[in-house]
């Protein structure tokens, strides 16, 4: 299926396509699809944007879905049930724009097929190697694009006529159907009616007075055009029509509506019936050879294009394989495997390591978060970040203890809904009312790139120790607003030394937290129970969780690289086999025979064209004219002398 063209259409609300699977609140179970159902699908144009949302059992959007796991399937024909047919085309989604929702997946700029008819669209999410979620199948109708040309339903042969009194010898077209088509040869004129005007085009070197005339000595002929179709029948030249003997003229079929490209049909004109008969046979032979040569040429062009594409695919696959092998070696994994099965064993080994690491105990947050899957809700503050160091996690969690239970929403409307549903007991924080400008401002002891005093205790902005598993940009706003420029430092003595140095440098010192659990407020006050963090156990789970160890991330990276390498290696082996098989086919005796036949037919066509171009001008009172006169007087005409039978042209099987 060929895809071309561009046309932008914005998505609007539409009926939702749903598919229910086994209920599990932690896993995606539905796919919802929104698009502009009022849009017309013009052949060769662009589909409206399809917006796909992965929904969990409780109705909330599942976030952080890998776009590579969601595909759009398209095929011609009616719905086939739950699964698409094998010939369905697979299209991938694009990245969301800044103004679009992060939890949605967008399929934009997908080109509509160039043939009209009924098509089916379906979306699929690959959760893992064994679990997939399918949307409902949706029928769309592809309609013709803009009407651009008038063309014949079946290409006619080249007419050969003479100007004698026998109508059959003067007939240009016995029966020809013309249709209005779009640029992809789809009928596009059902709503158009009018007339088709037929005229003659004078070749270079002939005067206007030598232009042949139609019956009735007319220079034009008119036919009716109804619903985009016109039937041209019994179009003939007038008796004793003017014209240059042996000249090729062109019939122009022009519709009087729209700006359509006219159809042009060349024909050969002779003053001599005998010439006409001979040249008619040669012209038919020429048409036959031209068709055969075009079939051969199309075959060889297709094969050459295919071999070129396969060669490019082989080079690309080999380059990708080398690149991935280099990345695997740089990752510290090494590359001692050489078979696909060995790669699969190593992937299973790495996955087992990941499962073992995940089962190891680590710090977790136990704050309940029932609002996380609601629309436009990010979740509670305690769940939005993780901290690797235990000491830092304890003191930062304690410092934000009053905010850990706060629900962060994207919009004020979502925050207000939670507030109303909980009768005001749940604190909320809408991001659209938060003002925080991210800046690269350095720590306060640094000015113009220089230290104003030598700090001790390893000071660092507390917000820089936070790890955001998702919504990084939004979480930077949240914690930038909650923590501000709060600094974490090793101990209380280092914190006092730091504050003293900043103040003596005539700068404002922010709140200081220590890894030992102390706090010096921005006004300089410290000490007392209010400024001392309790043991982490007494925070009752209101603490930022710990991220998975770096070994887990390394194993994930290894699995990802190995999967990519295995897929690339499989593709490389497949395209290499295809390329070798096609090269062998092109060198086969069958293809070599076709090449010889093509050369022979081209030479034969050149000879015929030379004969047609060098047709001698014969006297108007030839033996053919005498026979025509005798026939008109009732005398039996003699049979024409036998000519050598033309060798039939050979067509491609």
QUIVEN-V102317 format. One record per residue. N is the residue number from 1. SS is DSSP state (a for helix, b for strand, c for the rest). PHI is phi in degrees with one decimal (* if undefined). D_FIRST is the distance of its C-alpha to the first C-alpha in whole Angstrom. Layout:
n,ss,phi,d_first
N,SS,PHI,D_FIRST
N,SS,PHI,D_FIRST
This chain:
n,ss,phi,d_first
1,c,*,0
2,c,-102.1,4
3,b,-125.4,7
4,c,-149.1,10
5,c,91.0,14
6,c,-142.2,16
7,c,-165.1,19
8,c,-95.6,21
9,c,-141.2,22
10,c,-86.9,25
11,c,-76.2,25
12,c,-131.4,28
13,c,-66.1,29
14,c,-149.7,27
15,c,-56.4,28
16,c,-96.1,27
17,c,-95.3,25
18,c,-125.1,28
19,c,-141.9,28
20,c,-90.9,31
21,c,-129.5,32
22,c,-59.7,35
23,c,-68.6,38
24,c,-155.4,38
25,c,-62.1,40
26,c,-95.5,39
27,c,-124.2,35
28,b,-67.6,32
29,b,-128.9,32
30,b,-133.6,29
31,b,-120.8,26
32,b,-108.2,27
33,b,-128.3,24
34,b,-117.0,25
35,c,-161.8,23
36,c,-79.6,24
37,c,-72.8,23
38,c,-87.9,25
39,c,-71.3,22
40,c,-93.8,20
41,b,-98.9,16
42,b,-81.0,15
43,c,-55.4,12
44,c,76.7,11
45,c,-84.8,14
46,b,-125.3,15
47,c,-63.2,15
48,c,-63.3,19
49,c,-68.6,20
50,b,-96.3,20
51,b,-106.0,23
52,b,-109.7,24
53,b,-120.7,27
54,b,-92.4,29
55,b,-113.4,32
56,b,-87.1,35
57,c,-63.1,37
58,c,-84.7,39
59,c,95.3,37
60,c,-84.0,37
61,b,-76.5,34
62,c,-83.5,33
63,c,-98.6,33
64,c,59.6,32
65,c,-77.2,29
66,c,-68.2,27
67,a,-57.3,24
68,a,-67.5,22
69,a,-87.2,23
70,b,-114.9,21
71,b,-130.1,17
72,b,-106.4,15
73,b,-109.5,13
74,b,-139.6,10
75,b,-150.1,9
76,b,-86.7,10
77,c,122.1,13
78,c,-79.2,17
79,c,-61.8,18
80,c,-112.3,19
81,c,105.0,22
82,c,-85.4,22
83,c,-111.8,20
84,c,-78.5,16
85,c,-73.8,14
86,c,-62.3,14
87,c,-83.0,10
88,c,-64.0,10
89,b,-81.9,8
90,b,-111.2,11
91,b,-121.9,12
92,b,-101.7,16
93,c,-89.7,19
94,b,-103.0,21
95,c,-78.3,25
96,c,-68.5,27
97,c,-78.3,29
98,c,-62.2,32
99,c,-87.4,33
100,c,-104.0,30
101,c,-72.2,32
102,c,-70.3,32
103,c,-80.3,31
104,b,-106.0,28
105,b,-114.3,24
106,b,-121.0,22
107,b,-109.6,18
108,c,-123.1,18
109,c,59.3,16
110,c,-88.6,13
111,b,-82.6,11
112,c,-73.1,10
113,b,-55.9,7
114,c,-91.9,8
115,c,-111.8,9
116,c,-73.0,12
117,b,140.8,13
118,b,-87.9,14
119,b,-128.1,12
120,b,-124.4,14
121,b,-117.3,14
122,b,-146.8,17
123,b,-116.7,19
124,b,-139.3,20
125,b,-112.5,23
126,b,-93.2,24
127,c,-69.1,28
128,c,-152.9,29
129,c,-68.2,28
130,c,-117.5,29
131,c,-121.0,29
132,b,-131.1,25
133,b,-120.1,25
134,b,-111.2,23
135,c,-83.9,23
136,c,-66.2,23
137,c,-87.8,19
138,b,-121.0,19
139,b,-87.2,18
140,b,-126.7,16
141,b,-113.8,16
142,b,-87.9,14
143,b,-108.6,16
144,c,-61.9,16
145,c,-84.6,17
146,c,-62.0,20
147,b,-67.9,21
148,b,-129.4,22
149,b,-152.1,23
150,b,-112.0,25
151,b,-134.7,23
152,b,-77.2,24
153,c,-65.7,23
154,c,-131.5,23
155,c,-58.5,24
156,c,-83.1,28
157,c,-76.3,30
158,c,-73.5,32
159,b,-69.9,36
160,b,-129.2,39
161,b,-131.1,42
162,b,-134.6,46
163,c,-99.9,48
164,c,-86.2,51
165,c,-88.9,52
166,c,-87.4,49
167,a,-59.3,47
168,a,-61.5,44
169,a,-77.0,45
170,a,-102.5,44
171,b,-79.0,41
172,b,-86.9,38
173,b,-138.0,36
174,b,-84.1,36
175,b,-154.6,33
176,b,-145.2,30
177,b,-97.5,28
178,b,-111.1,26
179,b,-131.8,24
180,b,-82.1,23
181,b,-126.0,19
182,b,-88.9,17
183,c,-68.6,16
184,c,-104.7,13
185,c,63.5,15
186,c,-97.7,15
187,b,-56.3,19
188,c,-134.6,20
189,c,-122.9,24
190,c,-59.8,25
191,c,-96.8,28
192,c,-117.5,29
193,c,-138.1,32
194,b,174.4,34
195,b,-137.6,35
196,b,-114.5,34
197,b,-102.2,36
198,b,-106.1,36
199,b,-137.4,38
200,b,-113.0,39
201,b,-103.7,38
202,c,-84.4,41
203,c,-71.6,40
204,c,-65.8,42
205,c,95.1,46
206,c,-115.0,46
207,c,-80.7,49
208,a,-64.8,48
209,a,-71.2,50
210,a,-89.4,49
211,c,-72.4,46
212,c,-60.5,45
213,c,-122.6,46
214,b,-78.9,44
215,c,-54.9,47
216,c,82.4,49
217,c,57.4,49
218,b,-96.8,47
219,c,-88.0,44
220,b,-137.5,42
221,b,-134.9,40
222,b,-125.7,39
223,b,-131.5,37
224,b,-80.2,36
225,b,-111.1,32
226,b,-126.9,32
227,c,50.7,29
228,c,79.8,27
229,b,-129.2,28
230,b,-135.7,30
231,b,-104.6,32
232,b,-93.7,34
233,b,-139.3,36
234,b,53.1,39
235,b,-89.0,39
236,b,-137.8,42
237,b,-83.2,44
238,c,-75.5,48
239,c,-63.2,51
240,c,54.2,52
241,c,-66.4,49
242,c,-65.6,50
243,c,152.8,47
244,c,-85.1,47
245,c,-62.3,47
246,c,78.0,44
247,b,-91.2,42
248,b,-97.1,39
249,b,-103.4,38
250,b,-129.1,35
251,b,-86.0,35
252,b,-110.6,33
253,b,-106.8,32
254,b,-120.7,32
255,b,-78.6,31
256,c,-91.4,34
257,c,-122.6,32
258,c,57.1,29
259,c,-110.4,29
260,c,-95.0,27
261,b,-69.4,26
262,c,-71.0,28
263,b,-93.7,27
264,b,-117.4,29
265,b,-126.8,31
266,b,-75.8,33
267,b,-147.5,36
268,b,-107.7,39
269,b,-117.0,43
270,b,-134.3,46
271,c,-88.6,50
272,c,-119.8,50
273,a,-64.3,49
274,a,-64.4,49
275,a,-59.0,47
276,a,-59.3,45
277,a,-64.8,45
278,a,-65.7,44
279,a,-71.2,42
280,a,-65.0,40
281,a,-64.4,40
282,a,-64.4,39
283,a,-65.6,36
284,a,-62.7,34
285,a,-63.1,35
286,a,-62.4,33
287,a,-60.6,30
288,a,-62.8,30
289,a,-65.3,30
290,a,-61.2,27
291,a,-63.4,25
292,a,-63.4,25
293,a,-63.5,25
294,a,-65.5,22
295,a,-64.0,21
296,a,-60.4,22
297,a,-63.6,21
298,a,-63.2,18
299,a,-62.0,18
300,a,-68.8,20
301,a,-62.6,18
302,a,-63.1,15
303,a,-64.4,18
304,a,-65.5,19
305,a,-65.2,16
306,a,-64.9,15
307,a,-65.8,19
308,a,-66.7,19
309,a,-65.0,16
310,a,-63.9,18
311,a,-64.3,21
312,a,-64.2,20
313,a,-65.1,19
314,a,-62.5,22
315,a,-62.8,24
316,a,-66.4,23
317,a,-65.5,23
318,a,-65.4,27
319,a,-64.7,28
320,a,-64.7,27
321,a,-62.9,29
322,a,-62.8,32
323,a,-63.4,31
324,a,-67.2,31
325,a,-62.3,34
326,a,-65.5,36
327,a,-64.5,36
328,a,-63.8,37
329,a,-65.4,40
330,a,-68.3,41
331,c,-75.3,40
332,c,90.0,43
333,c,-80.3,41
334,c,80.9,42
335,c,-146.3,39
336,c,-93.5,41
337,c,-95.8,38
338,c,-135.1,36
339,c,-121.4,34
340,a,-65.6,32
341,a,-65.4,34
342,a,-64.9,37
343,a,-64.2,34
344,a,-60.7,34
345,a,-62.9,38
346,a,-68.4,38
347,a,-63.2,36
348,a,-62.5,38
349,a,-64.6,41
350,a,-67.1,40
351,a,-65.6,39
352,a,-64.1,42
353,a,-62.1,44
354,a,-63.5,42
355,a,-63.7,43
356,a,-63.4,47
357,a,-65.3,47
358,a,-64.0,45
359,a,-80.5,48
360,c,-70.9,51
361,c,-66.7,53
362,c,-155.7,53
363,c,-65.6,54
364,c,-131.4,52
365,c,-96.4,52
366,c,-107.9,53
367,c,-70.5,53
368,c,-64.9,51
369,c,-137.6,48
370,c,-74.5,47
371,c,-98.1,45
372,c,-60.0,43
373,c,-90.9,40
374,c,-73.3,41
375,c,-60.3,39
376,c,59.4,39
377,b,-120.9,42
378,b,-85.2,42
379,b,128.3,45
380,b,-79.3,48
381,a,-55.2,50
382,a,-61.1,51
383,a,-99.2,47
384,a,-84.0,46
385,c,-138.3,47
386,b,-130.3,48
387,b,-130.5,51
388,c,-75.6,52
389,c,-79.1,55
390,a,-66.0,58
391,a,-63.1,60
392,a,-66.6,58
393,a,-62.2,56
394,a,-64.7,60
395,a,-72.1,61
396,a,-70.3,58
397,a,-62.7,57
398,a,-64.7,61
399,a,-62.1,61
400,c,-101.5,58
401,c,-55.9,59
402,c,-71.7,60
403,c,-107.0,56
404,c,-62.1,54
405,c,-88.8,54
406,c,-72.7,53
407,b,-91.0,49
408,b,-95.7,47
409,b,-119.7,45
410,c,-80.0,42
411,c,-117.6,44
412,a,-68.4,47
413,a,-61.7,46
414,a,-65.8,45
415,a,-65.1,48
416,a,-65.1,50
417,a,-62.7,48
418,a,-63.4,50
419,a,-60.1,53
420,a,-68.6,53
421,a,-64.2,52
422,c,-99.9,55
423,c,55.8,57
424,c,82.7,58
425,c,-81.5,58
426,c,-98.0,55
427,c,-77.0,55
428,b,-132.3,52
429,b,-145.5,50
430,b,-78.4,48
431,a,-67.8,46
432,a,-70.8,46
433,a,-107.4,49
434,c,-95.2,50
435,c,-112.7,51
436,c,-153.1,50
437,c,-103.2,49
438,c,-68.6,48
439,c,-136.8,50
440,c,-96.8,51
441,c,-65.3,55
442,c,-78.7,57
443,c,-58.5,59
444,c,-65.0,62
445,c,-83.3,64
446,b,-105.8,62
447,b,-138.4,63
448,c,55.8,61
449,c,77.7,60
450,b,-122.3,63
451,b,-74.7,65
452,c,-79.6,68
453,c,-159.8,70
454,c,-79.7,69
455,c,-79.2,67
456,c,-128.6,68
457,c,89.1,66
458,c,55.2,62
459,c,-68.2,61
460,b,-155.3,58
461,b,-61.7,56
462,a,-61.7,56
463,a,-66.1,52
464,a,-75.3,51
465,a,-91.1,52
466,b,-85.6,49
467,b,-113.9,46
468,c,-106.7,43
469,c,-64.0,41
470,c,-154.4,38
471,c,53.8,39
472,a,-57.2,40
473,a,-63.2,41
474,a,-69.8,42
475,a,-67.8,44
476,a,-62.2,46
477,a,-65.6,47
478,a,-60.6,48
479,a,-79.5,50
480,a,-64.4,51
481,a,-75.1,53
482,a,-78.7,54
483,a,-96.2,56
484,c,59.1,56
485,c,-100.5,57
486,c,-53.8,59
487,b,-113.5,60
488,b,-105.9,60
489,b,-138.6,63
490,c,-65.1,65
491,c,-145.1,68
492,a,-68.4,71
493,a,-62.6,73
494,a,-63.7,70
495,a,-65.6,69
496,a,-64.6,72
497,a,-61.7,72
498,a,-67.5,69
499,a,-62.5,70
500,a,-61.4,73
501,a,-65.0,71
502,a,-67.5,69
503,a,-65.1,71
504,a,-68.0,74
505,c,-85.6,71
506,c,61.3,71
507,c,-126.2,68
508,c,-77.8,67
509,c,-100.6,66
510,c,-76.8,63
511,c,-61.9,64
512,b,-115.0,64
513,b,-113.4,63
514,b,-115.2,65
515,c,-66.7,63
516,c,-86.4,67
517,c,100.1,66
518,b,-90.0,68
519,b,-138.7,67
520,b,-111.7,69
521,c,-69.5,68
522,c,-64.9,67
523,c,-91.5,71
524,c,96.1,72
525,c,-78.9,73
526,c,-148.9,73
527,c,93.2,74
528,c,86.2,75
529,a,-64.9,73
530,a,-67.7,71
531,a,-118.1,70
532,b,-132.7,69
533,c,-73.0,66
534,c,-76.2,67
535,c,-57.7,66
536,a,-62.2,62
537,a,-65.0,63
538,a,-79.5,65
539,a,-79.7,62
540,c,54.2,61
541,c,80.0,57
542,c,-82.6,57
543,c,-141.4,55
544,c,-67.2,52
545,b,-71.2,51
546,c,-93.4,50
547,c,-71.8,47
548,c,-63.8,46
549,c,-58.4,47
550,a,-63.5,46
551,a,-62.9,46
552,a,-67.2,43
553,a,-61.8,41
554,a,-64.6,41
555,a,-65.0,40
556,a,-59.9,37
557,a,-63.2,36
558,a,-63.1,37
559,a,-61.9,34
560,a,-62.3,32
561,a,-64.5,32
562,a,-66.1,32
563,a,-64.8,29
564,a,-63.6,27
565,a,-66.4,29
566,a,-62.6,28
567,a,-61.6,25
568,a,-66.5,25
569,a,-65.8,27
570,a,-62.3,25
571,a,-65.5,21
572,a,-61.9,24
573,a,-65.0,25
574,a,-67.2,22
575,a,-70.5,20
576,a,-63.9,24
577,a,-66.1,24
578,a,-62.4,20
579,a,-63.0,22
580,a,-63.8,25
581,a,-65.8,23
582,a,-73.0,21
583,a,-61.5,24
584,a,-62.6,27
585,a,-65.5,24
586,a,-65.5,25
587,c,-94.4,28
588,c,-73.3,29
589,a,-58.1,31
590,a,-61.1,28
591,a,-70.7,26
592,a,-64.0,30
593,a,-63.3,31
594,a,-64.0,28
595,a,-64.6,29
596,a,-63.4,32
597,a,-63.0,31
598,a,-63.7,29
599,a,-62.2,32
600,a,-64.0,34
601,a,-68.8,32
602,a,-63.9,32
603,a,-64.1,36
604,a,-64.0,36
605,a,-65.6,34
606,a,-62.2,36
607,a,-63.6,39
608,a,-64.9,38
609,a,-63.8,37
610,a,-65.3,41
611,a,-63.2,43
612,a,-66.0,41
613,a,-76.9,42
614,c,-109.2,45
615,c,-65.5,46
616,c,-73.2,50
617,c,-82.8,51
618,c,-98.7,54
619,c,-65.7,57
620,c,-63.3,56
621,c,-93.5,59
622,c,-88.7,57
623,a,-61.3,57
624,a,-65.8,54
625,a,-67.3,56
626,a,-62.5,59
627,a,-64.3,57
628,a,-65.1,56
629,a,-68.1,59
630,a,-63.9,61
631,a,-65.1,58
632,a,-69.8,59
633,c,-91.3,63
634,c,92.3,62
635,c,-78.0,63
636,c,-69.1,60
637,c,-83.7,58
638,c,-78.3,58
639,c,-68.1,55
640,c,-64.6,53
641,c,-61.3,54
642,c,-70.9,51
643,c,-115.9,49
644,c,-61.1,47
645,c,-66.5,44
646,c,-72.2,41
647,c,-67.5,39
648,c,-63.2,36
649,c,-73.2,33
650,c,-99.4,31
651,c,-96.1,27
652,c,-70.6,25
653,c,-65.3,24
